[in-house]
Amino acid sequence: MLTEPRAGRLAAWGNALLAGLVSPDDAVLAIVGEDAVHRVEGLPGEPGQVGLTLALGRLRTLGVTGLRVALPAPGHPLGLSGPPGFNARALEAEEAVVCHGAALGLVPDVYEAGPEGVQVEVVWHVLPVREAPPADVPSLGEAERELAEALREATEVLTRLDVAGSGPVAEAAVDAYRARAERGREVLAPGYPPRAVRVLELAQRVGALIGVATERGHGGAVSSSEIAARREALRPVERTARRAQVAAYNSVVEERERGMR
C-alpha cells in the first residue's frame, strides 16, 4: 500500500520553509510527524549529526532552493539521477530527497527505539548526487491522466481476479485508510498548487486499493500464490501511482524551474 513517504514530508515542508511560507518549528514538526526524532548526518561543514532545523538552514546557505522526491523500486529508478552509490542507497531505502541548487541528496535510515521498539528515529544521510534530470518523473497533467486510467485498470483487474473486496468492502477499506492518513495532517504543505493536492490524493487512493487487494482477508482467494498473482497484475498500476506521488511532491520545484526559463 502506498503511504506518505518520509521523503515526501521532508521535501514538501522543506520547500514551504525555503519559500518562507512556514516557520522552521512548524516545518520540523510536520516532517517528524509521529516519529520520535529526525537527525541529519554528513552535512558539509558538520562533523556529526545535527537536528533538522540546523540542517535545513545549512542547506539553504549551501545554495539549495528546492527539494525533490525519489521513490525508486527494483528496475525503476524513479526520481534518481545518480551516481550509482546514491542510487543504491536510495533503492535500499525505497525513497530519497534530491536537492535542487546543490549536488546533494538525503537518504533515510529508520531505527526502532525505546521500550519494545515503540518509537521510530530517523537519520538522514547526506550524499553527493549527479546534477541531471530525474528519471521518469511525469508532469502533473500527465500524472493525473495516467492515474485516472490506473484506477479503472485496478478495478478491472480486481474484478477479473474475482476479488470480493473490489466492491463495497474495498471502498469502505479505502475510505477508512484515507481517514486515518488524513487525520491531523495536511495532504501537502503550503505553496503547492491545488492540482498537486488532487493528484497526490488520487495516487494515495489507488495505492490504498492495491493494498486492499493484496492483503489477506479481502476477497475470496487468500492463498500465497493468489495474492502474488494479484500483486503482479497490479504492478503497473502501483508504478503509475508512485510516479504520480513524485510528480505531486516535485511540482513546486518544476514550476519554479519553468518560470526561470
N, C-alpha and C positions, 0 to 999 in steps of 0.2 A: 504494500500500500504506500502511495506517495504521501509523505507528511511534510511539514515545514522543515526544511533543512537548516541546520545552524548557519551554514554559509549564506543562506538566504536572509536570515535575520541580520547577520553581520553586514552584508552588502547593503540591504535596504536601509537600515538605520544608520549605517556609516555614511551612505550617500546623503541622507537627510541632514546629518551632522555637518558634512562637508559643505552642504548648500546653505548652512546657517538656519535651518528650519526647526531644529530641536536642540536642546541643551545637551552637553556631554553626559550629565547624570541620567537624563531621560533616555538617551541613546543606549548607554551601557545597560540600564535596567531592562530595556526591551531586548537587547541582544542576549543577555544572560538568561532571561526568561525564568524557567523553573530550575535551571542548573544552579549549583552552589557557587561556582566562581569560574571566570574565564581569565586566563593569563596568555601572554604573548612572549614567545622565545625566538631569539635570532634576529631581533630588530637591529638594523645598523646603528651603531653607536651605543648599544646597551649590552653589557657583558652577561646579563642574566635575564630571568623572566621579569616582565613588567605587567602592570594592570592594563585593562582595556582603555581607560581614559588617557593614560600617558601614551599608549601605543597609537591610538587614533590621532592624537595631536602630533606625534612624531611623524606619522605617515604623511600628514598634511605638509609638514616642513620639508619632507623629502620630495615633494612635488606631486603627491597623489591627489588627483582631482575627482576620482570616481572609483567605484568598486564593482566588479563583475562577478557573477557566479558561474562555476563549472560543476556539472553533475555527471561525471563520466561513469560508464559501465563497461564491462568487458566487450571489446570490439567497437566501442562507441565513445571516443574521447570528447564528449560534448562540452564545449566551452573552453577547452585547453588549447594552448599554443606552443607547449614545450618549455624547456628542454625535457628529454626523456626522464631524468631524475625527478623533476617536479611532477610530470605526468604520472609516474609510477606511484608516488606518494598520494597524489590526488585520487587515483584509481583505487588504491587500497582503502582510503577513507570514504570513497564514493562522493566526495564533494570537496570544493576548494573555493577560495576567493582570489581573484586576479586583479591587481591594482592597475588603474589607468593613470598614466603620468609618471610612473616609476616602474622599473622592471622587477617587480616583486609580487609574490603570491603568498597566500596563507593556507595551510592545511591543518585541520583539527585532529588532535588526539583526544579521545574521550576516555575518562577513567571513572570507575565507580569508587566512591569514597564513603567514609563514615560507617557506622554500625550496619552490618549486613548489606553494604553497598547501596544504601537508600539515597545517597546523594551522588551527583554527577559533577565532575570537574573537567574542564576543557582547557587544553593547552594548544594555542595556535602557533604553528611553526612557520616562520618567515623564510622563504626560499627565493632564489633568483628565478625569473621566468624570461621567456623569449618574447620580445615585443613584436607580435604578429597578430593578424585577425584570429579570433577564437573559432574553434571548429564547430561547424554545423548548427549555428545559432540562427533561427529564423527571425524575421521581423514580427512585430506584434500582430499585424494583419495576417501574415501567413500562419502564425501560430493559432489564431482564432479560427481561421477556416479549417485548418488541419484538425483542430480539436472537435469541431462540430461533426466532422466525418468520423473521427475516432470514437466519439460517443455512440454514434449509430453502429459502427462496427463492433464495439464492445457488446452492445445489446444483441446484435445478430449472432455473435459468437456464443454468448451465453445461452441464447435460445437454441442454437444448433447443438450445443453440448448438453442440452436438456438439464440446465441448472435451474432448479426450482426457485432459487433465490434471485433469479434475474427479473422477477416481477416485483410485487409489493414488498416482499421481505427485503429485497436488495435496496429498494427505495427507502424503507424505514431505517435500514442499517446505514445507508449513506447519509441520511438526514441526521441520524444520531452522531455519526462521525463528524459532520460539519459543525454541529452544535458544540461538540467537545473541542474541536480545533479552533473555533472562533470565540470561545468563551474567554473574555478578559483580554483579548488582543485585537489589534488592527490587522487586516489582511496584508496591507503594505504600509510602509512608513509614509509620512507626509512628503509631498513633492512628486508622487507617482501619478501618472495620468489615469483617469477612470478606466480606460481600455485595459491597462495593465492589471488593474484590480480584477476586472471581469475575466481576463484570460487566466490569471492565477487561480481564481475561484473555480473556473471550469476545469482547469488541469487537476486541481485537488479533488474535484468531484469524480473525474474519470479515474484518478488513482484510487479513490475510495471504492469505486465499483469493481476495479481489478482486485482490490484486497478482499472484498466480499466474495468474489468468485473463487479465490484461491485459498480461502480459509476452510478448515474442516468444520462441518456442521451446517454449511449452507449448500443447498441443492441436494439432489438425490444421490450423486456419486461422491464418495468420501475416501476412496482408496488412494494410496500414494500415486499410483500410475495415472489415475484420472485427474488428480489435482495437478500433476506435472503436465498433463495434456492441456489443461486449461491455461496454465502459465505460458506454455509455448504458443498456444493460439492467440493469447493476449499480448505477447511480447511486443509486436509492432505498435499496439495501442499504448502500452506503457512507455515506449520510446518517444512517441508523439507527445505524451503528457509531460515527460521530463524536458523535452525541447521547449515546450510552452512555458514551463516554470522558469527556465533560464531566460527566455525572451522577456518575460514579465519583470523579473528581478533586474535585468540588464537594461531595461528600456530607457531609464533616465540618462544613463551614460551614452547610449546610442543616439538619443535625441540631441544631447549636448554636442556630440561629435558632428552630427548632420548640420547643426546650427553654426558650427565653426567653419564649415567648408565654403 
